[in-house]
Amino acid sequence: ASEASAMWQSADGMPGSPSREDVTAALQFWTFFAAMHPLLTPVLWISEVLHTSPGPKIGDLVPVSFAGLNLVGLLAISQVRVLSNLVNGVLAALFFGCIGQGLAGGGDLSGYNLGLNDGGVRGCPSYAEVRQPSMKAFDVDKYQGRWYENAFHDWTQFTEVYDTTLDIELNADKSRWLDDRDRR
């Protein structure tokens, strides 16, 4: 048996060990996140370019300059086979490179840490590590409790998202927030 199989069998049946369904669900979510982050990041960047493109707009939504450049680019990619192959190769390399950097916890991807057991989260420093001198009077204890999202300026969020809350609780030495998602 493989090392992973032996490890799984030794954990099977132990008190408090997760069920196969729990592990499978977590792995499916991890895989989804690993693939979607490098796919959505450029989409969000393109949306920022869309909203800052100059000139008149089509239907008061899409700037003519943005639509024109996209049309030229898409026509070029669809008509020139070498360009199409080049773009596909570069995009595949960027996709797998991004996942590789996330697994390694390297590069400029601090919010994209895919390490399953990296000895601590590299992407989230403690409050003490990022506290600025101007924040000396800030009492982190007062930040604890239930927080409600009143509004957001993120048109990529689903419109069905409502009643969003976040419950914040500090750990014993007040160095980290305890994640409320792990408590449900």
TIRO-2110 file (N, C-alpha, C; in Angstrom, 1 decimal):
// TIRO-2110
0.8, -1.2, 0.0, N, 1, A
0.0, 0.0, 0.0, CA, 1, A
0.9, 1.2, 0.0, C, 1, A
0.3, 2.3, -0.6, N, 2, A
1.1, 3.5, -0.7, CA, 2, A
1.2, 4.2, 0.7, C, 2, A
2.1, 5.1, 0.9, N, 3, A
2.2, 5.8, 2.1, CA, 3, A
0.9, 6.6, 2.5, C, 3, A
0.3, 7.2, 1.5, N, 4, A
-1.0, 7.9, 1.7, CA, 4, A
-2.1, 7.0, 2.2, C, 4, A
-2.1, 5.8, 1.5, N, 5, A
-3.1, 4.8, 1.9, CA, 5, A
-2.9, 4.3, 3.3, C, 5, A
-1.7, 4.1, 3.7, N, 6, A
-1.4, 3.6, 5.0, CA, 6, A
-1.7, 4.6, 6.0, C, 6, A
-1.5, 5.9, 5.7, N, 7, A
-1.8, 7.0, 6.6, CA, 7, A
-3.3, 7.1, 6.8, C, 7, A
-4.0, 7.0, 5.7, N, 8, A
-5.5, 7.1, 5.8, CA, 8, A
-6.1, 5.9, 6.6, C, 8, A
-5.5, 4.7, 6.4, N, 9, A
-6.0, 3.6, 7.2, CA, 9, A
-5.7, 3.7, 8.7, C, 9, A
-4.6, 4.2, 9.0, N, 10, A
-4.2, 4.4, 10.4, CA, 10, A
-5.1, 5.4, 11.1, C, 10, A
-5.6, 6.4, 10.3, N, 11, A
-6.5, 7.4, 10.9, CA, 11, A
-7.9, 7.0, 10.9, C, 11, A
-8.3, 6.0, 10.1, N, 12, A
-9.7, 5.5, 10.0, CA, 12, A
-10.1, 4.9, 11.4, C, 12, A
-11.2, 5.4, 11.9, N, 13, A
-11.7, 4.8, 13.1, CA, 13, A
-11.2, 5.4, 14.4, C, 13, A
-10.2, 6.3, 14.3, N, 14, A
-9.7, 7.0, 15.5, CA, 14, A
-10.7, 7.9, 16.0, C, 14, A
-10.9, 8.1, 17.3, N, 15, A
-11.8, 9.0, 17.9, CA, 15, A
-11.5, 10.4, 17.4, C, 15, A
-12.5, 11.1, 16.9, N, 16, A
-12.3, 12.5, 16.4, CA, 16, A
-11.7, 12.6, 15.0, C, 16, A
-11.4, 11.5, 14.4, N, 17, A
-10.9, 11.6, 13.0, CA, 17, A
-12.0, 12.0, 12.1, C, 17, A
-11.7, 12.7, 11.0, N, 18, A
-12.8, 13.1, 10.1, CA, 18, A
-13.2, 11.9, 9.2, C, 18, A
-14.5, 12.0, 8.8, N, 19, A
-15.0, 10.9, 7.9, CA, 19, A
-14.4, 11.1, 6.5, C, 19, A
-14.5, 10.0, 5.7, N, 20, A
-14.0, 10.1, 4.3, CA, 20, A
-14.8, 11.2, 3.6, C, 20, A
-16.1, 11.4, 3.9, N, 21, A
-16.9, 12.4, 3.2, CA, 21, A
-16.4, 13.8, 3.6, C, 21, A
-16.0, 14.0, 4.8, N, 22, A
-15.5, 15.3, 5.3, CA, 22, A
-14.1, 15.6, 4.6, C, 22, A
-13.3, 14.6, 4.5, N, 23, A
-12.0, 14.8, 3.8, CA, 23, A
-12.2, 15.1, 2.3, C, 23, A
-13.1, 14.3, 1.7, N, 24, A
-13.4, 14.5, 0.3, CA, 24, A
-14.0, 15.9, 0.0, C, 24, A
-14.9, 16.3, 0.9, N, 25, A
-15.5, 17.7, 0.7, CA, 25, A
-14.4, 18.8, 0.8, C, 25, A
-13.5, 18.6, 1.8, N, 26, A
-12.5, 19.6, 2.0, CA, 26, A
-11.5, 19.6, 0.8, C, 26, A
-11.2, 18.4, 0.3, N, 27, A
-10.3, 18.3, -0.9, CA, 27, A
-10.9, 18.9, -2.1, C, 27, A
-12.2, 18.7, -2.3, N, 28, A
-12.9, 19.3, -3.4, CA, 28, A
-12.9, 20.8, -3.4, C, 28, A
-13.2, 21.3, -2.2, N, 29, A
-13.1, 22.8, -2.0, CA, 29, A
-11.7, 23.3, -2.3, C, 29, A
-10.7, 22.7, -1.8, N, 30, A
-9.3, 23.1, -2.0, CA, 30, A
-9.0, 23.1, -3.5, C, 30, A
-9.4, 22.0, -4.2, N, 31, A
-9.2, 21.9, -5.6, CA, 31, A
-9.9, 23.1, -6.4, C, 31, A
-11.1, 23.3, -6.0, N, 32, A
-11.9, 24.4, -6.6, CA, 32, A
-11.2, 25.7, -6.4, C, 32, A
-10.8, 26.0, -5.2, N, 33, A
-10.1, 27.3, -4.9, CA, 33, A
-8.8, 27.4, -5.6, C, 33, A
-8.0, 26.2, -5.7, N, 34, A
-6.7, 26.2, -6.4, CA, 34, A
-6.9, 26.6, -7.8, C, 34, A
-8.0, 26.1, -8.5, N, 35, A
-8.2, 26.4, -9.9, CA, 35, A
-8.8, 27.7, -10.1, C, 35, A
-9.8, 28.1, -9.3, N, 36, A
-10.5, 29.3, -9.5, CA, 36, A
-9.7, 30.6, -9.3, C, 36, A
-8.9, 30.6, -8.3, N, 37, A
-8.1, 31.8, -8.0, CA, 37, A
-7.3, 32.3, -9.2, C, 37, A
-6.5, 31.4, -9.9, N, 38, A
-5.8, 31.9, -11.0, CA, 38, A
-6.7, 32.2, -12.2, C, 38, A
-7.9, 31.7, -12.3, N, 39, A
-8.8, 32.0, -13.3, CA, 39, A
-9.5, 33.3, -13.1, C, 39, A
-9.9, 33.6, -11.9, N, 40, A
-10.7, 34.8, -11.5, CA, 40, A
-9.8, 36.0, -11.4, C, 40, A
-8.6, 35.9, -11.0, N, 41, A
-7.7, 37.1, -10.8, CA, 41, A
-7.6, 37.9, -12.1, C, 41, A
-7.3, 37.3, -13.2, N, 42, A
-7.3, 38.1, -14.4, CA, 42, A
-8.6, 38.7, -14.8, C, 42, A
-9.7, 38.0, -14.5, N, 43, A
-11.1, 38.5, -14.9, CA, 43, A
-11.3, 39.8, -14.1, C, 43, A
-10.9, 39.7, -12.8, N, 44, A
-11.1, 40.9, -12.0, CA, 44, A
-10.2, 42.1, -12.4, C, 44, A
-9.0, 41.7, -12.9, N, 45, A
-8.1, 42.8, -13.4, CA, 45, A
-8.7, 43.4, -14.7, C, 45, A
-9.2, 42.5, -15.5, N, 46, A
-9.9, 43.0, -16.8, CA, 46, A
-11.1, 43.9, -16.5, C, 46, A
-11.8, 43.5, -15.4, N, 47, A
-13.0, 44.4, -15.1, CA, 47, A
-12.5, 45.8, -14.6, C, 47, A
-11.4, 45.8, -13.9, N, 48, A
-10.9, 47.1, -13.5, CA, 48, A
-10.5, 48.0, -14.8, C, 48, A
-9.8, 47.3, -15.7, N, 49, A
-9.5, 48.0, -17.0, CA, 49, A
-10.7, 48.5, -17.7, C, 49, A
-11.8, 47.6, -17.7, N, 50, A
-13.0, 48.0, -18.3, CA, 50, A
-13.6, 49.3, -17.7, C, 50, A
-13.6, 49.4, -16.4, N, 51, A
-14.2, 50.5, -15.7, CA, 51, A
-13.3, 51.8, -15.8, C, 51, A
-12.1, 51.6, -16.2, N, 52, A
-11.2, 52.8, -16.3, CA, 52, A
-10.9, 53.2, -17.7, C, 52, A
-11.4, 52.5, -18.7, N, 53, A
-11.1, 52.8, -20.1, CA, 53, A
-11.8, 54.1, -20.5, C, 53, A
-11.1, 54.9, -21.2, N, 54, A
-11.6, 56.2, -21.6, CA, 54, A
-12.6, 56.2, -22.8, C, 54, A
-13.3, 57.2, -23.0, N, 55, A
-14.1, 57.4, -24.1, CA, 55, A
-15.6, 57.1, -23.9, C, 55, A
-16.4, 57.3, -25.0, N, 56, A
-17.8, 57.1, -24.9, CA, 56, A
-18.1, 55.6, -24.6, C, 56, A
-19.3, 55.4, -24.1, N, 57, A
-19.7, 54.0, -23.7, CA, 57, A
-20.8, 53.5, -24.6, C, 57, A
-20.8, 52.2, -24.8, N, 58, A
-21.9, 51.6, -25.6, CA, 58, A
-22.9, 51.2, -24.5, C, 58, A
-24.1, 51.6, -24.7, N, 59, A
-25.2, 51.3, -23.8, CA, 59, A
-24.9, 51.8, -22.4, C, 59, A
-24.1, 52.8, -22.2, N, 60, A
-23.7, 53.4, -20.9, CA, 60, A
-23.1, 52.3, -20.0, C, 60, A
-22.4, 51.3, -20.6, N, 61, A
-21.8, 50.3, -19.9, CA, 61, A
-20.4, 50.0, -20.3, C, 61, A
-20.2, 49.7, -21.6, N, 62, A
-18.8, 49.3, -22.0, CA, 62, A
-18.2, 50.4, -22.9, C, 62, A
-17.0, 50.9, -22.5, N, 63, A
-16.3, 51.9, -23.3, CA, 63, A
-16.0, 51.4, -24.7, C, 63, A
-16.2, 52.2, -25.6, N, 64, A
-15.9, 51.9, -27.0, CA, 64, A
-14.4, 51.4, -27.2, C, 64, A
-13.5, 52.1, -26.5, N, 65, A
-12.1, 51.8, -26.6, CA, 65, A
-11.8, 50.3, -26.1, C, 65, A
-12.5, 50.0, -25.0, N, 66, A
-12.3, 48.6, -24.4, CA, 66, A
-12.9, 47.6, -25.4, C, 66, A
-14.1, 47.8, -25.9, N, 67, A
-14.7, 46.9, -26.8, CA, 67, A
-13.9, 46.7, -28.1, C, 67, A
-13.4, 47.9, -28.6, N, 68, A
-12.6, 47.8, -29.8, CA, 68, A
-11.3, 47.0, -29.7, C, 68, A
-10.6, 47.3, -28.6, N, 69, A
-9.4, 46.5, -28.4, CA, 69, A
-9.6, 45.0, -28.2, C, 69, A
-10.7, 44.7, -27.5, N, 70, A
-11.1, 43.3, -27.3, CA, 70, A
-11.4, 42.7, -28.7, C, 70, A
-12.1, 43.4, -29.5, N, 71, A
-12.5, 42.8, -30.8, CA, 71, A
-11.3, 42.6, -31.7, C, 71, A
-10.4, 43.5, -31.7, N, 72, A
-9.1, 43.4, -32.4, CA, 72, A
-8.3, 42.2, -31.9, C, 72, A
-8.2, 42.1, -30.6, N, 73, A
-7.4, 41.0, -30.0, CA, 73, A
-8.0, 39.6, -30.3, C, 73, A
-9.4, 39.5, -30.1, N, 74, A
-10.0, 38.3, -30.4, CA, 74, A
-10.0, 37.9, -31.9, C, 74, A
-10.1, 38.8, -32.7, N, 75, A
-10.0, 38.5, -34.2, CA, 75, A
-8.6, 38.1, -34.5, C, 75, A
-7.6, 38.7, -33.9, N, 76, A
-6.2, 38.3, -34.2, CA, 76, A
-5.9, 36.9, -33.7, C, 76, A
-6.4, 36.6, -32.5, N, 77, A
-6.2, 35.3, -32.0, CA, 77, A
-7.0, 34.2, -32.8, C, 77, A
-8.2, 34.5, -33.2, N, 78, A
-8.9, 33.5, -34.0, CA, 78, A
-8.4, 33.3, -35.4, C, 78, A
-7.8, 34.3, -36.0, N, 79, A
-7.3, 34.2, -37.4, CA, 79, A
-5.9, 33.8, -37.5, C, 79, A
-5.0, 34.1, -36.6, N, 80, A
-3.6, 33.7, -36.7, CA, 80, A
-3.3, 32.6, -35.8, C, 80, A
-3.1, 31.4, -36.4, N, 81, A
-2.9, 30.1, -35.6, CA, 81, A
-1.7, 30.2, -34.7, C, 81, A
-0.6, 30.8, -35.2, N, 82, A
0.6, 30.9, -34.3, CA, 82, A
0.3, 31.7, -33.1, C, 82, A
-0.4, 32.8, -33.3, N, 83, A
-0.7, 33.7, -32.2, CA, 83, A
-1.7, 33.0, -31.2, C, 83, A
-2.6, 32.2, -31.7, N, 84, A
-3.5, 31.5, -30.9, CA, 84, A
-2.8, 30.5, -30.0, C, 84, A
-1.9, 29.7, -30.6, N, 85, A
-1.1, 28.7, -29.9, CA, 85, A
-0.2, 29.4, -28.9, C, 85, A
0.4, 30.5, -29.2, N, 86, A
1.2, 31.3, -28.3, CA, 86, A
0.4, 31.8, -27.1, C, 86, A
-0.7, 32.3, -27.3, N, 87, A
-1.6, 32.8, -26.2, CA, 87, A
-2.0, 31.7, -25.3, C, 87, A
-2.4, 30.5, -25.9, N, 88, A
-2.8, 29.4, -25.1, CA, 88, A
-1.7, 28.8, -24.3, C, 88, A
-0.5, 28.8, -24.9, N, 89, A
0.7, 28.3, -24.1, CA, 89, A
1.0, 29.2, -23.0, C, 89, A
1.0, 30.5, -23.2, N, 90, A
1.3, 31.5, -22.1, CA, 90, A
0.3, 31.4, -21.0, C, 90, A
-1.0, 31.3, -21.4, N, 91, A
-2.0, 31.2, -20.4, CA, 91, A
-1.9, 29.9, -19.6, C, 91, A
-1.6, 28.8, -20.2, N, 92, A
-1.5, 27.5, -19.5, CA, 92, A
-0.3, 27.6, -18.5, C, 92, A
0.8, 28.2, -19.0, N, 93, A
2.0, 28.4, -18.2, CA, 93, A
1.7, 29.2, -16.9, C, 93, A
1.0, 30.3, -17.2, N, 94, A
0.6, 31.2, -16.1, CA, 94, A
-0.3, 30.5, -15.1, C, 94, A
-1.2, 29.8, -15.6, N, 95, A
-2.2, 29.0, -14.7, CA, 95, A
-1.4, 28.1, -13.8, C, 95, A
-0.6, 27.2, -14.4, N, 96, A
0.1, 26.2, -13.6, CA, 96, A
1.2, 26.8, -12.8, C, 96, A
1.8, 27.9, -13.3, N, 97, A
2.8, 28.6, -12.5, CA, 97, A
2.2, 29.2, -11.2, C, 97, A
1.0, 29.8, -11.4, N, 98, A
0.3, 30.4, -10.2, CA, 98, A
-0.1, 29.3, -9.2, C, 98, A
-0.5, 28.2, -9.6, N, 99, A
-0.8, 27.1, -8.7, CA, 99, A
0.4, 26.6, -8.0, C, 99, A
1.5, 26.5, -8.8, N, 100, A
2.8, 26.1, -8.2, CA, 100, A
3.3, 27.1, -7.2, C, 100, A
3.2, 28.4, -7.4, N, 101, A
3.6, 29.4, -6.5, CA, 101, A
2.7, 29.3, -5.2, C, 101, A
1.4, 29.0, -5.4, N, 102, A
0.5, 28.9, -4.2, CA, 102, A
0.9, 27.7, -3.4, C, 102, A
1.2, 26.6, -4.0, N, 103, A
1.6, 25.4, -3.3, CA, 103, A
2.9, 25.7, -2.5, C, 103, A
3.9, 26.4, -3.1, N, 104, A
5.1, 26.7, -2.5, CA, 104, A
5.1, 27.9, -1.5, C, 104, A
4.0, 28.6, -1.6, N, 105, A
3.8, 29.8, -0.7, CA, 105, A
4.8, 30.9, -1.1, C, 105, A
5.2, 30.9, -2.3, N, 106, A
6.2, 31.9, -2.8, CA, 106, A
5.6, 32.9, -3.7, C, 106, A
6.5, 33.7, -4.3, N, 107, A
6.1, 34.7, -5.3, CA, 107, A
5.3, 35.8, -4.6, C, 107, A
4.6, 36.6, -5.3, N, 108, A
3.8, 37.7, -4.8, CA, 108, A
2.4, 37.3, -4.6, C, 108, A
2.1, 36.2, -4.0, N, 109, A
0.8, 35.6, -3.9, CA, 109, A
0.4, 35.4, -2.4, C, 109, A
0.7, 36.4, -1.6, N, 110, A
0.5, 36.2, -0.1, CA, 110, A
-0.9, 35.8, 0.3, C, 110, A
-1.9, 36.2, -0.5, N, 111, A
-3.3, 35.8, -0.2, CA, 111, A
-3.7, 34.4, -0.8, C, 111, A
-2.7, 33.8, -1.4, N, 112, A
-3.0, 32.5, -2.2, CA, 112, A
-2.1, 31.4, -1.7, C, 112, A
-2.3, 31.0, -0.5, N, 113, A
-1.4, 30.0, 0.1, CA, 113, A
-2.2, 28.7, 0.1, C, 113, A
-1.7, 27.8, -0.8, N, 114, A
-2.4, 26.5, -0.9, CA, 114, A
-1.7, 25.4, -0.1, C, 114, A
-0.7, 25.7, 0.6, N, 115, A
0.0, 24.7, 1.4, CA, 115, A
-1.0, 24.0, 2.4, C, 115, A
-1.0, 22.7, 2.3, N, 116, A
-2.0, 22.0, 3.2, CA, 116, A
-1.4, 21.9, 4.6, C, 116, A
-0.1, 21.9, 4.8, N, 117, A
0.5, 21.9, 6.1, CA, 117, A
1.8, 22.7, 6.0, C, 117, A
1.7, 24.0, 6.1, N, 118, A
2.9, 24.8, 6.0, CA, 118, A
3.5, 25.3, 7.3, C, 118, A
2.9, 24.8, 8.4, N, 119, A
3.4, 25.2, 9.7, CA, 119, A
2.9, 26.6, 10.1, C, 119, A
1.9, 27.1, 9.5, N, 120, A
1.3, 28.4, 9.8, CA, 120, A
1.0, 29.1, 8.5, C, 120, A
0.1, 30.0, 8.6, N, 121, A
-0.4, 30.7, 7.4, CA, 121, A
0.6, 31.8, 7.1, C, 121, A
1.2, 31.7, 5.9, N, 122, A
2.2, 32.7, 5.5, CA, 122, A
1.5, 34.0, 5.1, C, 122, A
0.3, 33.9, 4.5, N, 123, A
-0.3, 35.0, 4.0, CA, 123, A
-1.0, 36.0, 5.0, C, 123, A
-1.1, 35.6, 6.2, N, 124, A
-1.9, 36.4, 7.2, CA, 124, A
-1.0, 36.7, 8.4, C, 124, A
-0.3, 37.9, 8.4, N, 125, A
0.5, 38.2, 9.5, CA, 125, A
-0.4, 38.6, 10.7, C, 125, A
0.2, 38.5, 11.9, N, 126, A
-0.5, 38.9, 13.1, CA, 126, A
-0.7, 40.4, 13.1, C, 126, A
-1.6, 40.9, 14.0, N, 127, A
-1.8, 42.3, 14.1, CA, 127, A
-0.5, 43.0, 14.6, C, 127, A
0.2, 42.4, 15.5, N, 128, A
1.5, 43.0, 16.0, CA, 128, A
2.5, 43.2, 14.9, C, 128, A
2.5, 42.3, 13.9, N, 129, A
3.4, 42.4, 12.8, CA, 129, A
3.1, 43.6, 11.8, C, 129, A
1.8, 43.9, 11.7, N, 130, A
1.5, 45.0, 10.8, CA, 130, A
1.0, 46.3, 11.5, C, 130, A
1.0, 46.3, 12.8, N, 131, A
0.5, 47.5, 13.5, CA, 131, A
1.4, 48.7, 13.2, C, 131, A
0.7, 49.8, 12.9, N, 132, A
1.4, 51.1, 12.6, CA, 132, A
1.5, 51.9, 13.9, C, 132, A
2.5, 52.8, 14.0, N, 133, A
2.6, 53.6, 15.3, CA, 133, A
1.4, 54.4, 15.5, C, 133, A
0.7, 54.8, 14.5, N, 134, A
-0.5, 55.6, 14.6, CA, 134, A
-1.7, 54.9, 15.3, C, 134, A
-1.5, 53.5, 15.4, N, 135, A
-2.6, 52.7, 15.9, CA, 135, A
-2.4, 52.3, 17.4, C, 135, A
-1.5, 53.0, 18.1, N, 136, A
-1.2, 52.6, 19.5, CA, 136, A
-2.4, 52.6, 20.3, C, 136, A
-3.4, 53.5, 20.1, N, 137, A
-4.6, 53.6, 20.9, CA, 137, A
-5.7, 52.6, 20.5, C, 137, A
-5.5, 51.9, 19.4, N, 138, A
-6.4, 50.9, 19.0, CA, 138, A
-6.5, 49.7, 19.9, C, 138, A
-7.7, 49.5, 20.4, N, 139, A
-8.0, 48.4, 21.3, CA, 139, A
-8.6, 47.2, 20.5, C, 139, A
-7.7, 46.2, 20.3, N, 140, A
-8.2, 45.1, 19.5, CA, 140, A
-9.3, 44.3, 20.2, C, 140, A
-9.4, 44.4, 21.5, N, 141, A
-10.6, 43.7, 22.2, CA, 141, A
-11.9, 44.3, 21.7, C, 141, A
-12.0, 45.6, 21.4, N, 142, A
-13.2, 46.2, 21.0, CA, 142, A
-13.7, 45.7, 19.6, C, 142, A
-12.8, 45.1, 18.9, N, 143, A
-13.1, 44.6, 17.5, CA, 143, A
-13.9, 43.3, 17.6, C, 143, A
-13.8, 42.6, 18.7, N, 144, A
-14.5, 41.3, 18.8, CA, 144, A
-16.0, 41.5, 18.8, C, 144, A
-16.7, 40.5, 18.3, N, 145, A
-18.1, 40.5, 18.3, CA, 145, A
-18.7, 40.2, 16.9, C, 145, A
-19.9, 40.4, 16.7, N, 146, A
-20.6, 40.2, 15.4, CA, 146, A
-20.6, 41.5, 14.5, C, 146, A
-20.1, 41.3, 13.3, N, 147, A
-20.1, 42.4, 12.3, CA, 147, A
-21.0, 42.1, 11.2, C, 147, A
-21.7, 43.1, 10.7, N, 148, A
-22.6, 43.0, 9.6, CA, 148, A
-22.1, 43.8, 8.4, C, 148, A
-22.3, 43.2, 7.2, N, 149, A
-21.9, 43.9, 6.0, CA, 149, A
-23.2, 44.7, 5.6, C, 149, A
-23.0, 46.0, 5.6, N, 150, A
-24.1, 46.9, 5.3, CA, 150, A
-24.2, 47.1, 3.8, C, 150, A
-23.1, 47.2, 3.1, N, 151, A
-23.1, 47.4, 1.7, CA, 151, A
-21.7, 47.0, 1.1, C, 151, A
-21.6, 46.8, -0.2, N, 152, A
-20.4, 46.4, -0.8, CA, 152, A
-20.3, 47.0, -2.2, C, 152, A
-19.1, 47.2, -2.6, N, 153, A
-18.9, 47.8, -4.0, CA, 153, A
-18.1, 46.7, -4.7, C, 153, A
-18.7, 45.6, -4.9, N, 154, A
-18.1, 44.5, -5.6, CA, 154, A
-19.2, 43.9, -6.5, C, 154, A
-19.2, 44.3, -7.7, N, 155, A
-20.3, 43.9, -8.6, CA, 155, A
-20.1, 42.4, -9.0, C, 155, A
-19.0, 41.8, -8.7, N, 156, A
-18.8, 40.4, -9.0, CA, 156, A
-19.5, 39.5, -8.0, C, 156, A
-19.9, 40.0, -6.8, N, 157, A
-20.6, 39.2, -5.8, CA, 157, A
-22.0, 38.9, -6.3, C, 157, A
-22.5, 37.7, -5.9, N, 158, A
-23.9, 37.3, -6.3, CA, 158, A
-24.9, 38.3, -5.7, C, 158, A
-26.0, 38.6, -6.4, N, 159, A
-27.0, 39.5, -5.8, CA, 159, A
-27.8, 38.8, -4.7, C, 159, A
-27.7, 37.4, -4.7, N, 160, A
-28.4, 36.7, -3.7, CA, 160, A
-27.7, 36.7, -2.3, C, 160, A
-26.5, 37.3, -2.2, N, 161, A
-25.8, 37.3, -1.0, CA, 161, A
-26.3, 38.4, -0.1, C, 161, A
-26.9, 38.0, 1.0, N, 162, A
-27.4, 39.0, 2.0, CA, 162, A
-27.2, 38.5, 3.4, C, 162, A
-27.5, 39.4, 4.3, N, 163, A
-27.3, 39.0, 5.7, CA, 163, A
-25.9, 38.5, 6.0, C, 163, A
-24.9, 39.1, 5.5, N, 164, A
-23.6, 38.6, 5.7, CA, 164, A
-23.0, 39.1, 7.0, C, 164, A
-22.6, 38.1, 7.8, N, 165, A
-22.0, 38.5, 9.1, CA, 165, A
-20.7, 37.9, 9.3, C, 165, A
-19.9, 38.4, 10.2, N, 166, A
-18.6, 37.8, 10.6, CA, 166, A
-18.5, 37.9, 12.1, C, 166, A
-18.3, 36.8, 12.8, N, 167, A
-18.1, 36.8, 14.2, CA, 167, A
-16.6, 36.7, 14.5, C, 167, A
-16.1, 37.7, 15.2, N, 168, A
-14.7, 37.8, 15.5, CA, 168, A
-14.4, 37.5, 16.9, C, 168, A
-13.5, 36.6, 17.2, N, 169, A
-13.1, 36.3, 18.6, CA, 169, A
-11.6, 36.1, 18.6, C, 169, A
-10.9, 36.7, 19.6, N, 170, A
-9.5, 36.6, 19.6, CA, 170, A
-9.1, 35.3, 20.3, C, 170, A
-7.9, 34.8, 20.0, N, 171, A
-7.4, 33.6, 20.7, CA, 171, A
-6.9, 34.1, 22.1, C, 171, A
-6.5, 33.1, 22.9, N, 172, A
-6.1, 33.4, 24.3, CA, 172, A
-5.1, 34.5, 24.5, C, 172, A
-4.0, 34.5, 23.7, N, 173, A
-3.0, 35.5, 23.8, CA, 173, A
-3.2, 36.7, 23.0, C, 173, A
-4.4, 36.8, 22.3, N, 174, A
-4.9, 38.0, 21.5, CA, 174, A
-3.9, 38.3, 20.4, C, 174, A
-3.3, 37.2, 19.8, N, 175, A
-2.4, 37.4, 18.7, CA, 175, A
-3.1, 37.1, 17.3, C, 175, A
-4.2, 36.4, 17.4, N, 176, A
-4.9, 36.0, 16.1, CA, 176, A
-6.4, 36.0, 16.4, C, 176, A
-7.1, 36.2, 15.2, N, 177, A
-8.6, 36.0, 15.3, CA, 177, A
-8.9, 34.6, 15.1, C, 177, A
-9.9, 34.1, 15.7, N, 178, A
-10.4, 32.7, 15.5, CA, 178, A
-11.5, 32.8, 14.4, C, 178, A
-11.4, 32.0, 13.4, N, 179, A
-12.2, 32.0, 12.3, CA, 179, A
-13.6, 31.4, 12.6, C, 179, A
-14.6, 32.2, 12.4, N, 180, A
-16.0, 31.7, 12.7, CA, 180, A
-16.5, 30.7, 11.8, C, 180, A
-15.9, 30.5, 10.6, N, 181, A
-16.4, 29.5, 9.7, CA, 181, A
-16.1, 28.1, 10.2, C, 181, A
-15.0, 28.0, 11.0, N, 182, A
-14.6, 26.7, 11.5, CA, 182, A
-15.5, 26.3, 12.7, C, 182, A
-16.4, 27.1, 13.1, N, 183, A
-17.2, 26.8, 14.3, CA, 183, A
-18.6, 26.4, 14.0, C, 183, A
-19.0, 26.4, 12.7, N, 184, A
-20.3, 26.1, 12.3, CA, 184, A
-20.5, 24.6, 12.0, C, 184, A
END
